[in-house]
Amino acid sequence: MNDRVQTIMAEVDRRRPDRLVIDALSEVRMLAKDPLRYRRQVLSLKEYAPKNCTVILLDDRSSRYADLELHSIVHGVVSMGRVAREYGKTMRRLEVTKLRGCAFREGYHDYLIRSGGVVVFPRLVAAEYGDDHQDPSQAPSGIRELDTLAGGGLGRGTSTLMIGPAGCGKTSIALRWLTTAAERGENCAAFIFEETIGTLLGRAAGLGMSLAPHIESGCMQISHLDPAEVSPGEFVDMVRNAVERCDTRAVLIDSLNGFLQAMPGEQFLTLHLHELLTYLNNRGVLTIMVLAQMGLVGSAMQTPLDVSYLADNILVFRYFEAGGEVRQALSMIKKRSGGHERSIRELRLGPDTIRVGAPLSNFQGILSGTPVPLEAFVRKGPMNV
């Protein structure tokens, strides 16, 4: 072992490097055999290095014992690990546990190994971004009845949750808001987890929304994400790049169900969303989130996760039966930034348009999926319906 150390020191004397990397300490530990001798060898390498040389020691942690003594010797410790998932790409993350002489960001940070190097996605801390981008104006959807329902539109710098069963029009209404923003010349971005971009463009065109010109002009950016391949840190980095580099004013996340599948654990989703939404709100970005409920009609529908308390606005979508026909309805049940209409309106999609009707004042129990005419409700009384 002494011969190996002497060889390293002689090479350092000859080259006078700015960086000295020893890969790996497991070999040094094996040659030293004795823990005390191993510690002395590491200390000698540290002290012998030139003053302006940064020494990087790599350890594969193959030892049965934690090298806590070694951690006390070095100035900094960066732990790298992998989080295995039952399906999909293994997630990689690192943590800075020690760094003498300077502040560092604690917690786990996702990273990727790509062609050309390693890309690290620092954990987002929303408190670092002030709320100096606030805009009190409303962002309209371009549909008069929908804007009336929403109290004039959605406030900029707020987050909106669109919740309901599959196929009830959540993504279509969200795209209507983004298309109207693009028509005003504002940059917007959509992050799609479930649907392919081609299917999304075709469906939007069938509802009278041509997204291709906005994509070509650069006003609209649509990214399809695979939940099995993307990490939460990478996704947050994509959103930040869209906001900070492209001055994006509206962001769509479709859907939170797909984002949930990309998380290492469901319990961390609300923490990620809290930081992300606070960051977007502070930057004055209109954020729209889509959440699909399990089930189609009735009161048996379940929500895979409850993030309603994080959203500033909530639009609820429902199917209901009337006159032997399945219809769609929507209602705004929450808006922190101002007043909104309390009614329930019918929603009709296509052909080539999105139509929002007048308030459904002649039914009772629409949100339950099995409404009754208002005359029957009045005749029988509310307790018997």
BASE-181598 format. One record per residue (C-alpha): residue in three letters; residue number from 0; y, z, x. Coordinates in steps of 0.001 Angstrom, whole numbers, plus 500000, padded with zeros to 6 digits. Each point is the difference from the previous one (the first is absolute). Layout:
N
<pt rest="ala" nr="NUM" Y="Y" Z="Z" X="X"/>
...
REM end
This chain:
385
<pt rest="met" nr="0" Y="500000" Z="500000" X="500000"/>
<pt rest="asn" nr="1" Y="502433" Z="500775" X="502822"/>
<pt rest="asp" nr="2" Y="499451" Z="496496" X="501358"/>
<pt rest="arg" nr="3" Y="500945" Z="498494" X="496646"/>
<pt rest="val" nr="4" Y="503155" Z="502080" X="499762"/>
<pt rest="gln" nr="5" Y="500975" Z="499143" X="503568"/>
<pt rest="thr" nr="6" Y="499504" Z="496312" X="499205"/>
<pt rest="ile" nr="7" Y="502287" Z="500267" X="496982"/>
<pt rest="met" nr="8" Y="502663" Z="501823" X="502017"/>
<pt rest="ala" nr="9" Y="499850" Z="497429" X="502782"/>
<pt rest="glu" nr="10" Y="500470" Z="497192" X="497483"/>
<pt rest="val" nr="11" Y="502954" Z="501835" X="498456"/>
<pt rest="asp" nr="12" Y="501593" Z="500341" X="503449"/>
<pt rest="arg" nr="13" Y="499544" Z="496292" X="500619"/>
<pt rest="arg" nr="14" Y="501247" Z="498626" X="496698"/>
<pt rest="arg" nr="15" Y="502550" Z="502684" X="498943"/>
<pt rest="pro" nr="16" Y="499394" Z="499219" X="496296"/>
<pt rest="asp" nr="17" Y="502203" Z="500794" X="497017"/>
<pt rest="arg" nr="18" Y="496893" Z="500541" X="497869"/>
<pt rest="leu" nr="19" Y="496708" Z="501576" X="500989"/>
<pt rest="val" nr="20" Y="497140" Z="499770" X="497502"/>
<pt rest="ile" nr="21" Y="496695" Z="501783" X="500493"/>
<pt rest="asp" nr="22" Y="497298" Z="498756" X="497659"/>
<pt rest="ala" nr="23" Y="498171" Z="502125" X="499214"/>
<pt rest="leu" nr="24" Y="500065" Z="503725" X="500605"/>
<pt rest="ser" nr="25" Y="496394" Z="500241" X="498850"/>
<pt rest="glu" nr="26" Y="498970" Z="498408" X="503311"/>
<pt rest="val" nr="27" Y="502169" Z="502418" X="501983"/>
<pt rest="arg" nr="28" Y="498541" Z="502893" X="498042"/>
<pt rest="met" nr="29" Y="496448" Z="498812" X="500653"/>
<pt rest="leu" nr="30" Y="500572" Z="499626" X="503752"/>
<pt rest="ala" nr="31" Y="501710" Z="503382" X="500314"/>
<pt rest="lys" nr="32" Y="497076" Z="501754" X="498238"/>
<pt rest="asp" nr="33" Y="501842" Z="503329" X="500079"/>
<pt rest="pro" nr="34" Y="502863" Z="500624" X="497466"/>
<pt rest="leu" nr="35" Y="502141" Z="501808" X="502577"/>
<pt rest="arg" nr="36" Y="499593" Z="497185" X="502512"/>
<pt rest="tyr" nr="37" Y="500778" Z="497436" X="497290"/>
<pt rest="arg" nr="38" Y="503239" Z="501811" X="499158"/>
<pt rest="arg" nr="39" Y="501016" Z="500087" X="503675"/>
<pt rest="gln" nr="40" Y="499357" Z="496276" X="500371"/>
<pt rest="val" nr="41" Y="502177" Z="499185" X="497005"/>
<pt rest="leu" nr="42" Y="502773" Z="502272" X="501303"/>
<pt rest="ser" nr="43" Y="499886" Z="498326" X="503392"/>
<pt rest="leu" nr="44" Y="500306" Z="496562" X="498431"/>
<pt rest="lys" nr="45" Y="502943" Z="501173" X="497909"/>
<pt rest="glu" nr="46" Y="501845" Z="501566" X="502939"/>
<pt rest="tyr" nr="47" Y="499313" Z="497168" X="502430"/>
<pt rest="ala" nr="48" Y="501413" Z="497270" X="497785"/>
<pt rest="pro" nr="49" Y="503505" Z="498749" X="500971"/>
<pt rest="lys" nr="50" Y="502935" Z="501598" X="498216"/>
<pt rest="asn" nr="51" Y="500815" Z="496881" X="497962"/>
<pt rest="cys" nr="52" Y="496370" Z="499221" X="499180"/>
<pt rest="thr" nr="53" Y="498626" Z="500600" X="496497"/>
<pt rest="val" nr="54" Y="496373" Z="501107" X="500100"/>
<pt rest="ile" nr="55" Y="497875" Z="499126" X="496962"/>
<pt rest="leu" nr="56" Y="496616" Z="501669" X="499683"/>
<pt rest="leu" nr="57" Y="497468" Z="498565" X="497545"/>
<pt rest="asp" nr="58" Y="497296" Z="502170" X="498520"/>
<pt rest="asp" nr="59" Y="497291" Z="498794" X="497635"/>
<pt rest="arg" nr="60" Y="499303" Z="503592" X="498912"/>
<pt rest="ser" nr="61" Y="496322" Z="499621" X="500795"/>
<pt rest="ser" nr="62" Y="499859" Z="503572" X="501286"/>
<pt rest="arg" nr="63" Y="498444" Z="502609" X="497765"/>
<pt rest="tyr" nr="64" Y="502941" Z="502313" X="500697"/>
<pt rest="ala" nr="65" Y="503667" Z="499497" X="499202"/>
<pt rest="asp" nr="66" Y="502098" Z="499590" X="503139"/>
<pt rest="leu" nr="67" Y="502684" Z="502446" X="498916"/>
<pt rest="glu" nr="68" Y="500671" Z="500960" X="503626"/>
<pt rest="leu" nr="69" Y="500726" Z="496380" X="500789"/>
<pt rest="his" nr="70" Y="502468" Z="499899" X="497090"/>
<pt rest="ser" nr="71" Y="501919" Z="502843" X="501618"/>
<pt rest="ile" nr="72" Y="500319" Z="498046" X="503256"/>
<pt rest="val" nr="73" Y="501407" Z="496736" X="498660"/>
<pt rest="his" nr="74" Y="503453" Z="499416" X="498544"/>
<pt rest="gly" nr="75" Y="498832" Z="498136" X="496912"/>
<pt rest="val" nr="76" Y="496900" Z="499555" X="497867"/>
<pt rest="val" nr="77" Y="499413" Z="497036" X="497674"/>
<pt rest="ser" nr="78" Y="496819" Z="500160" X="497920"/>
<pt rest="met" nr="79" Y="498571" Z="496740" X="498659"/>
<pt rest="gly" nr="80" Y="497283" Z="499811" X="497395"/>
<pt rest="arg" nr="81" Y="498352" Z="497951" X="497293"/>
<pt rest="val" nr="82" Y="499575" Z="500732" X="496310"/>
<pt rest="ala" nr="83" Y="496826" Z="498415" X="498685"/>
<pt rest="arg" nr="84" Y="499902" Z="498660" X="496466"/>
<pt rest="glu" nr="85" Y="496941" Z="499226" X="497931"/>
<pt rest="tyr" nr="86" Y="501219" Z="496419" X="499611"/>
<pt rest="gly" nr="87" Y="502559" Z="497978" X="501886"/>
<pt rest="lys" nr="88" Y="501628" Z="500160" X="503387"/>
<pt rest="thr" nr="89" Y="499994" Z="503282" X="501880"/>
<pt rest="met" nr="90" Y="503480" Z="501473" X="500165"/>
<pt rest="arg" nr="91" Y="501465" Z="501057" X="503329"/>
<pt rest="arg" nr="92" Y="502631" Z="502681" X="500376"/>
<pt rest="leu" nr="93" Y="501585" Z="502054" X="502777"/>
<pt rest="glu" nr="94" Y="501735" Z="503361" X="500237"/>
<pt rest="val" nr="95" Y="502373" Z="501334" X="502628"/>
<pt rest="thr" nr="96" Y="498978" Z="503632" X="500378"/>
<pt rest="lys" nr="97" Y="502099" Z="500846" X="503054"/>
<pt rest="leu" nr="98" Y="502961" Z="498471" X="501821"/>
<pt rest="arg" nr="99" Y="502029" Z="502224" X="502280"/>
<pt rest="gly" nr="100" Y="503746" Z="499666" X="500250"/>
<pt rest="cys" nr="101" Y="500686" Z="497876" X="496912"/>
<pt rest="ala" nr="102" Y="499594" Z="499935" X="496250"/>
<pt rest="phe" nr="103" Y="497282" Z="497882" X="498437"/>
<pt rest="arg" nr="104" Y="498835" Z="499059" X="496528"/>
<pt rest="glu" nr="105" Y="497102" Z="502148" X="498949"/>
<pt rest="gly" nr="106" Y="497141" Z="498948" X="497775"/>
<pt rest="tyr" nr="107" Y="497682" Z="496996" X="500007"/>
<pt rest="his" nr="108" Y="501227" Z="496460" X="500633"/>
<pt rest="asp" nr="109" Y="497884" Z="496953" X="499155"/>
<pt rest="tyr" nr="110" Y="499559" Z="497342" X="502666"/>
<pt rest="leu" nr="111" Y="498266" Z="496652" X="500469"/>
<pt rest="ile" nr="112" Y="498422" Z="498282" X="502992"/>
<pt rest="arg" nr="113" Y="501022" Z="496345" X="499795"/>
<pt rest="ser" nr="114" Y="499981" Z="497020" X="502276"/>
<pt rest="gly" nr="115" Y="502814" Z="500669" X="502410"/>
<pt rest="gly" nr="116" Y="500125" Z="503766" X="499796"/>
<pt rest="val" nr="117" Y="500036" Z="503132" X="497898"/>
<pt rest="val" nr="118" Y="502320" Z="500372" X="496996"/>
<pt rest="val" nr="119" Y="500907" Z="503537" X="498911"/>
<pt rest="phe" nr="120" Y="501439" Z="500770" X="496567"/>
<pt rest="pro" nr="121" Y="501995" Z="503245" X="500263"/>
<pt rest="arg" nr="122" Y="499738" Z="502301" X="497003"/>
<pt rest="leu" nr="123" Y="502880" Z="499461" X="497603"/>
<pt rest="val" nr="124" Y="502437" Z="502906" X="499611"/>
<pt rest="ala" nr="125" Y="502328" Z="499191" X="497112"/>
<pt rest="ala" nr="126" Y="502424" Z="502807" X="500890"/>
<pt rest="glu" nr="127" Y="501100" Z="497992" X="503046"/>
<pt rest="tyr" nr="128" Y="501601" Z="497424" X="497701"/>
<pt rest="gly" nr="129" Y="503112" Z="501084" X="498145"/>
<pt rest="asp" nr="130" Y="500878" Z="498938" X="496483"/>
<pt rest="asp" nr="131" Y="503047" Z="497965" X="501061"/>
<pt rest="his" nr="132" Y="498651" Z="496827" X="498341"/>
<pt rest="gln" nr="133" Y="500327" Z="501288" X="496453"/>
<pt rest="asp" nr="134" Y="501154" Z="497488" X="497370"/>
<pt rest="pro" nr="135" Y="500681" Z="501324" X="496471"/>
<pt rest="ser" nr="136" Y="499554" Z="496585" X="498378"/>
<pt rest="gln" nr="137" Y="497017" Z="498956" X="497900"/>
<pt rest="ala" nr="138" Y="497586" Z="497171" X="500843"/>
<pt rest="pro" nr="139" Y="499315" Z="497981" X="496819"/>
<pt rest="ser" nr="140" Y="496723" Z="498220" X="499259"/>
<pt rest="gly" nr="141" Y="501551" Z="496917" X="498435"/>
<pt rest="ile" nr="142" Y="498409" Z="500754" X="496610"/>
<pt rest="arg" nr="143" Y="502626" Z="501425" X="497641"/>
<pt rest="glu" nr="144" Y="497624" Z="502069" X="497875"/>
<pt rest="leu" nr="145" Y="498235" Z="501409" X="503056"/>
<pt rest="asp" nr="146" Y="503304" Z="500999" X="501583"/>
<pt rest="thr" nr="147" Y="501010" Z="501679" X="496740"/>
<pt rest="leu" nr="148" Y="496743" Z="501953" X="500043"/>
<pt rest="ala" nr="149" Y="500657" Z="501038" X="503619"/>
<pt rest="gly" nr="150" Y="503567" Z="501099" X="499312"/>
<pt rest="gly" nr="151" Y="501634" Z="496992" X="501631"/>
<pt rest="gly" nr="152" Y="497476" Z="499496" X="502797"/>
<pt rest="leu" nr="153" Y="498409" Z="501957" X="502813"/>
<pt rest="gly" nr="154" Y="502239" Z="501962" X="502321"/>
<pt rest="arg" nr="155" Y="500210" Z="498876" X="503601"/>
<pt rest="gly" nr="156" Y="498551" Z="502522" X="502400"/>
<pt rest="thr" nr="157" Y="497491" Z="501176" X="497391"/>
<pt rest="ser" nr="158" Y="496237" Z="499639" X="499624"/>
<pt rest="thr" nr="159" Y="498316" Z="498721" X="496851"/>
<pt rest="leu" nr="160" Y="496374" Z="500556" X="498987"/>
<pt rest="met" nr="161" Y="498444" Z="497444" X="497656"/>
<pt rest="ile" nr="162" Y="496827" Z="501469" X="498589"/>
<pt rest="gly" nr="163" Y="497451" Z="498702" X="497528"/>
<pt rest="pro" nr="164" Y="496570" Z="498367" X="499604"/>
<pt rest="ala" nr="165" Y="498969" Z="496825" X="501817"/>
<pt rest="gly" nr="166" Y="501535" Z="496734" X="498814"/>
<pt rest="cys" nr="167" Y="502741" Z="501492" X="497842"/>
<pt rest="gly" nr="168" Y="502917" Z="498391" X="501881"/>
<pt rest="lys" nr="169" Y="500993" Z="502526" X="502681"/>
<pt rest="thr" nr="170" Y="500075" Z="497513" X="502888"/>
<pt rest="ser" nr="171" Y="501692" Z="497351" X="497849"/>
<pt rest="ile" nr="172" Y="502876" Z="502320" X="499089"/>
<pt rest="ala" nr="173" Y="500295" Z="501146" X="503625"/>
<pt rest="leu" nr="174" Y="500173" Z="496380" X="501178"/>
<pt rest="arg" nr="175" Y="502689" Z="499322" X="497412"/>
<pt rest="trp" nr="176" Y="502186" Z="502643" X="501662"/>
<pt rest="leu" nr="177" Y="499336" Z="498565" X="503463"/>
<pt rest="thr" nr="178" Y="500641" Z="496421" X="498882"/>
<pt rest="thr" nr="179" Y="503332" Z="500958" X="498438"/>
<pt rest="ala" nr="180" Y="500969" Z="501758" X="503244"/>
<pt rest="ala" nr="181" Y="499096" Z="496879" X="502000"/>
<pt rest="glu" nr="182" Y="502046" Z="497859" X="497634"/>
<pt rest="arg" nr="183" Y="502986" Z="502195" X="500839"/>
<pt rest="gly" nr="184" Y="499397" Z="499271" X="503684"/>
<pt rest="glu" nr="185" Y="498515" Z="503405" X="500810"/>
<pt rest="asn" nr="186" Y="497000" Z="500285" X="502303"/>
<pt rest="cys" nr="187" Y="496877" Z="501520" X="498490"/>
<pt rest="ala" nr="188" Y="496416" Z="500635" X="501117"/>
<pt rest="ala" nr="189" Y="496699" Z="500346" X="498134"/>
<pt rest="phe" nr="190" Y="496946" Z="501644" X="501535"/>
<pt rest="ile" nr="191" Y="496913" Z="498963" X="498038"/>
<pt rest="phe" nr="192" Y="496672" Z="501783" X="500420"/>
<pt rest="glu" nr="193" Y="497791" Z="498560" X="497241"/>
<pt rest="glu" nr="194" Y="501183" Z="496473" X="499233"/>
<pt rest="thr" nr="195" Y="500127" Z="496989" X="502288"/>
<pt rest="ile" nr="196" Y="503369" Z="498386" X="500595"/>
<pt rest="gly" nr="197" Y="498880" Z="496703" X="498459"/>
<pt rest="thr" nr="198" Y="498875" Z="501693" X="496787"/>
<pt rest="leu" nr="199" Y="503217" Z="501986" X="499839"/>
<pt rest="leu" nr="200" Y="502167" Z="496890" X="500396"/>
<pt rest="gly" nr="201" Y="498022" Z="498131" X="497350"/>
<pt rest="arg" nr="202" Y="500211" Z="502864" X="497511"/>
<pt rest="ala" nr="203" Y="503726" Z="500413" X="500589"/>
<pt rest="ala" nr="204" Y="500568" Z="496271" X="499478"/>
<pt rest="gly" nr="205" Y="498157" Z="500219" X="496678"/>
<pt rest="leu" nr="206" Y="502561" Z="502588" X="498897"/>
<pt rest="gly" nr="207" Y="503015" Z="497913" X="500990"/>
<pt rest="met" nr="208" Y="500558" Z="501557" X="503436"/>
<pt rest="ser" nr="209" Y="499934" Z="497549" X="502903"/>
<pt rest="leu" nr="210" Y="499623" Z="502118" X="503128"/>
<pt rest="ala" nr="211" Y="499432" Z="497190" X="502516"/>
<pt rest="pro" nr="212" Y="503725" Z="499091" X="500423"/>
<pt rest="his" nr="213" Y="500888" Z="503645" X="500682"/>
<pt rest="ile" nr="214" Y="497184" Z="500286" X="502531"/>
<pt rest="glu" nr="215" Y="501143" Z="496826" X="501772"/>
<pt rest="ser" nr="216" Y="503610" Z="501203" X="500097"/>
<pt rest="gly" nr="217" Y="498904" Z="503325" X="501483"/>
<pt rest="cys" nr="218" Y="501296" Z="502111" X="497117"/>
<pt rest="met" nr="219" Y="496490" Z="501024" X="498960"/>
<pt rest="gln" nr="220" Y="497168" Z="501147" X="502247"/>
<pt rest="ile" nr="221" Y="496487" Z="500419" X="498565"/>
<pt rest="ser" nr="222" Y="497307" Z="501636" X="502130"/>
<pt rest="his" nr="223" Y="496362" Z="500344" X="498994"/>
<pt rest="leu" nr="224" Y="498363" Z="503109" X="501456"/>
<pt rest="asp" nr="225" Y="496310" Z="500809" X="500267"/>
<pt rest="pro" nr="226" Y="499453" Z="503719" X="499276"/>
<pt rest="ala" nr="227" Y="496923" Z="499975" X="502226"/>
<pt rest="glu" nr="228" Y="501981" Z="498701" X="502999"/>
<pt rest="val" nr="229" Y="503485" Z="501501" X="499837"/>
<pt rest="ser" nr="230" Y="500894" Z="503569" X="500963"/>
<pt rest="pro" nr="231" Y="502702" Z="502047" X="498238"/>
<pt rest="gly" nr="232" Y="502141" Z="500045" X="503136"/>
<pt rest="glu" nr="233" Y="499804" Z="496217" X="500322"/>
<pt rest="phe" nr="234" Y="500977" Z="499561" X="496352"/>
<pt rest="val" nr="235" Y="503007" Z="502313" X="500334"/>
<pt rest="asp" nr="236" Y="501042" Z="498089" X="503129"/>
<pt rest="met" nr="237" Y="499865" Z="496718" X="498058"/>
<pt rest="val" nr="238" Y="502255" Z="501460" X="497304"/>
<pt rest="arg" nr="239" Y="502441" Z="501336" X="502586"/>
<pt rest="asn" nr="240" Y="500174" Z="496647" X="501773"/>
<pt rest="ala" nr="241" Y="500757" Z="498275" X="496711"/>
<pt rest="val" nr="242" Y="502808" Z="502451" X="499248"/>
<pt rest="glu" nr="243" Y="501555" Z="500336" X="503446"/>
<pt rest="arg" nr="244" Y="499547" Z="496482" X="501385"/>
<pt rest="cys" nr="245" Y="500290" Z="497912" X="496836"/>
<pt rest="asp" nr="246" Y="502427" Z="502194" X="498002"/>
<pt rest="thr" nr="247" Y="497553" Z="500168" X="497088"/>
<pt rest="arg" nr="248" Y="501552" Z="501432" X="496840"/>
<pt rest="ala" nr="249" Y="496921" Z="500137" X="497730"/>
<pt rest="val" nr="250" Y="496387" Z="500878" X="500864"/>
<pt rest="leu" nr="251" Y="496871" Z="499649" X="497840"/>
<pt rest="ile" nr="252" Y="496750" Z="501866" X="500767"/>
<pt rest="asp" nr="253" Y="497187" Z="498536" X="497901"/>
<pt rest="ser" nr="254" Y="498127" Z="502121" X="499638"/>
<pt rest="leu" nr="255" Y="499746" Z="503661" X="500929"/>
<pt rest="asn" nr="256" Y="496286" Z="499720" X="499230"/>
<pt rest="gly" nr="257" Y="499598" Z="497704" X="503013"/>
<pt rest="phe" nr="258" Y="502238" Z="502195" X="502142"/>
<pt rest="leu" nr="259" Y="497781" Z="502939" X="499093"/>
<pt rest="gln" nr="260" Y="496953" Z="498161" X="501335"/>
<pt rest="ala" nr="261" Y="501788" Z="499478" X="503330"/>
<pt rest="met" nr="262" Y="500552" Z="503740" X="500430"/>
<pt rest="pro" nr="263" Y="497653" Z="502183" X="502050"/>
<pt rest="gly" nr="264" Y="500110" Z="502574" X="497198"/>
<pt rest="glu" nr="265" Y="501444" Z="500081" X="496491"/>
<pt rest="gln" nr="266" Y="501762" Z="503297" X="500705"/>
<pt rest="phe" nr="267" Y="502269" Z="498277" X="502542"/>
<pt rest="leu" nr="268" Y="501208" Z="497241" X="497669"/>
<pt rest="thr" nr="269" Y="502706" Z="502072" X="498330"/>
<pt rest="leu" nr="270" Y="501322" Z="501136" X="503393"/>
<pt rest="his" nr="271" Y="500203" Z="496402" X="501244"/>
<pt rest="leu" nr="272" Y="501627" Z="498867" X="496770"/>
<pt rest="his" nr="273" Y="502503" Z="502846" X="500021"/>
<pt rest="glu" nr="274" Y="501253" Z="499075" X="503463"/>
<pt rest="leu" nr="275" Y="499964" Z="496261" X="499271"/>
<pt rest="leu" nr="276" Y="501828" Z="500273" X="496666"/>
<pt rest="thr" nr="277" Y="502580" Z="502415" X="501406"/>
<pt rest="tyr" nr="278" Y="500619" Z="497603" X="502881"/>
<pt rest="leu" nr="279" Y="500380" Z="497010" X="497655"/>
<pt rest="asn" nr="280" Y="502265" Z="501945" X="497652"/>
<pt rest="asn" nr="281" Y="502212" Z="501066" X="502907"/>
<pt rest="arg" nr="282" Y="500259" Z="496359" X="501057"/>
<pt rest="gly" nr="283" Y="501125" Z="498982" X="496488"/>
<pt rest="val" nr="284" Y="496864" Z="497948" X="499301"/>
<pt rest="leu" nr="285" Y="498650" Z="499459" X="496499"/>
<pt rest="thr" nr="286" Y="496293" Z="500887" X="500172"/>
<pt rest="ile" nr="287" Y="497471" Z="498974" X="497338"/>
<pt rest="met" nr="288" Y="496457" Z="501382" X="500054"/>
<pt rest="val" nr="289" Y="497123" Z="498818" X="497816"/>
<pt rest="leu" nr="290" Y="497189" Z="502377" X="499035"/>
<pt rest="ala" nr="291" Y="496997" Z="498856" X="497950"/>
<pt rest="gln" nr="292" Y="498327" Z="502508" X="497720"/>
<pt rest="met" nr="293" Y="496279" Z="500072" X="499349"/>
<pt rest="gly" nr="294" Y="499139" Z="498888" X="496488"/>
<pt rest="leu" nr="295" Y="501712" Z="497591" X="497626"/>
<pt rest="val" nr="296" Y="500873" Z="501655" X="496681"/>
<pt rest="gly" nr="297" Y="500010" Z="503397" X="498380"/>
<pt rest="ser" nr="298" Y="500580" Z="503443" X="501404"/>
<pt rest="ala" nr="299" Y="497002" Z="499850" X="502371"/>
<pt rest="met" nr="300" Y="501953" Z="498184" X="502727"/>
<pt rest="gln" nr="301" Y="500102" Z="501814" X="503310"/>
<pt rest="thr" nr="302" Y="502391" Z="499805" X="502926"/>
<pt rest="pro" nr="303" Y="498390" Z="499920" X="503478"/>
<pt rest="leu" nr="304" Y="502869" Z="502057" X="501434"/>
<pt rest="asp" nr="305" Y="503125" Z="501665" X="498694"/>
<pt rest="val" nr="306" Y="503142" Z="498837" X="501777"/>
<pt rest="ser" nr="307" Y="502234" Z="500054" X="496931"/>
<pt rest="tyr" nr="308" Y="502060" Z="502885" X="501387"/>
<pt rest="leu" nr="309" Y="500925" Z="497888" X="503044"/>
<pt rest="ala" nr="310" Y="501423" Z="497110" X="497967"/>
<pt rest="asp" nr="311" Y="503589" Z="499944" X="498755"/>
<pt rest="asn" nr="312" Y="499128" Z="497657" X="497134"/>
<pt rest="ile" nr="313" Y="496764" Z="499497" X="498044"/>
<pt rest="leu" nr="314" Y="499124" Z="496988" X="497842"/>
<pt rest="val" nr="315" Y="496850" Z="500438" X="497906"/>
<pt rest="phe" nr="316" Y="497976" Z="496977" X="498851"/>
<pt rest="arg" nr="317" Y="497463" Z="500120" X="497186"/>
<pt rest="tyr" nr="318" Y="497692" Z="497841" X="497924"/>
<pt rest="phe" nr="319" Y="500030" Z="500607" X="496266"/>
<pt rest="glu" nr="320" Y="498329" Z="498477" X="496981"/>
<pt rest="ala" nr="321" Y="502052" Z="498637" X="497107"/>
<pt rest="gly" nr="322" Y="499063" Z="497502" X="497312"/>
<pt rest="gly" nr="323" Y="496647" Z="499248" X="501590"/>
<pt rest="glu" nr="324" Y="501673" Z="499060" X="503288"/>
<pt rest="val" nr="325" Y="500193" Z="501683" X="503412"/>
<pt rest="arg" nr="326" Y="503632" Z="500338" X="501006"/>
<pt rest="gln" nr="327" Y="501883" Z="501482" X="502935"/>
<pt rest="ala" nr="328" Y="502788" Z="502543" X="499980"/>
<pt rest="leu" nr="329" Y="502196" Z="501671" X="502572"/>
<pt rest="ser" nr="330" Y="502305" Z="502983" X="500038"/>
<pt rest="met" nr="331" Y="502131" Z="501816" X="502554"/>
<pt rest="ile" nr="332" Y="499206" Z="503693" X="499945"/>
<pt rest="lys" nr="333" Y="501952" Z="501154" X="503067"/>
<pt rest="lys" nr="334" Y="503220" Z="499031" X="501759"/>
<pt rest="arg" nr="335" Y="501704" Z="502444" X="502320"/>
<pt rest="ser" nr="336" Y="503076" Z="497913" X="500725"/>
<pt rest="gly" nr="337" Y="501267" Z="499690" X="496428"/>
<pt rest="gly" nr="338" Y="499234" Z="499529" X="496345"/>
<pt rest="his" nr="339" Y="497463" Z="497581" X="498586"/>
<pt rest="glu" nr="340" Y="498682" Z="498825" X="496655"/>
<pt rest="arg" nr="341" Y="497329" Z="502238" X="498465"/>
<pt rest="ser" nr="342" Y="498368" Z="497307" X="497915"/>
<pt rest="ile" nr="343" Y="496756" Z="498069" X="500505"/>
<pt rest="arg" nr="344" Y="500304" Z="496222" X="500191"/>
<pt rest="glu" nr="345" Y="497397" Z="497268" X="499747"/>
<pt rest="leu" nr="346" Y="499305" Z="497878" X="503068"/>
<pt rest="arg" nr="347" Y="498767" Z="496409" X="499824"/>
<pt rest="leu" nr="348" Y="499095" Z="497990" X="503085"/>
<pt rest="gly" nr="349" Y="500184" Z="496194" X="500045"/>
<pt rest="pro" nr="350" Y="499955" Z="497190" X="499692"/>
<pt rest="asp" nr="351" Y="502731" Z="499462" X="502601"/>
<pt rest="thr" nr="352" Y="501864" Z="503139" X="499073"/>
<pt rest="ile" nr="353" Y="499933" Z="503773" X="499712"/>
<pt rest="arg" nr="354" Y="501194" Z="501290" X="496654"/>
<pt rest="val" nr="355" Y="500922" Z="503560" X="499125"/>
<pt rest="gly" nr="356" Y="500352" Z="500574" X="496273"/>
<pt rest="ala" nr="357" Y="501998" Z="502325" X="497836"/>
<pt rest="pro" nr="358" Y="499041" Z="503689" X="499773"/>
<pt rest="leu" nr="359" Y="496710" Z="500513" X="498167"/>
<pt rest="ser" nr="360" Y="501425" Z="502264" X="497334"/>
<pt rest="asn" nr="361" Y="497369" Z="499236" X="497354"/>
<pt rest="phe" nr="362" Y="497049" Z="501580" X="501866"/>
<pt rest="gln" nr="363" Y="498969" Z="503503" X="500953"/>
<pt rest="gly" nr="364" Y="497564" Z="500809" X="502834"/>
<pt rest="ile" nr="365" Y="500447" Z="496822" X="502078"/>
<pt rest="leu" nr="366" Y="499536" Z="501776" X="503315"/>
<pt rest="ser" nr="367" Y="496645" Z="501311" X="498806"/>
<pt rest="gly" nr="368" Y="498786" Z="496415" X="499545"/>
<pt rest="thr" nr="369" Y="499158" Z="500432" X="496306"/>
<pt rest="pro" nr="370" Y="503306" Z="499948" X="498098"/>
<pt rest="val" nr="371" Y="500406" Z="500338" X="496268"/>
<pt rest="pro" nr="372" Y="502773" Z="498541" X="497837"/>
<pt rest="leu" nr="373" Y="502951" Z="502318" X="499649"/>
<pt rest="glu" nr="374" Y="499611" Z="500012" X="496206"/>
<pt rest="ala" nr="375" Y="496533" Z="501540" X="500344"/>
<pt rest="phe" nr="376" Y="501332" Z="502525" X="502492"/>
<pt rest="val" nr="377" Y="502745" Z="501087" X="497611"/>
<pt rest="arg" nr="378" Y="497634" Z="500077" X="497007"/>
<pt rest="lys" nr="379" Y="497269" Z="502072" X="501680"/>
<pt rest="gly" nr="380" Y="502219" Z="502131" X="502184"/>
<pt rest="pro" nr="381" Y="499993" Z="500237" X="503815"/>
<pt rest="met" nr="382" Y="497205" Z="502592" X="500126"/>
<pt rest="asn" nr="383" Y="497528" Z="497744" X="498171"/>
<pt rest="val" nr="384" Y="500474" Z="496828" X="502040"/>
REM end
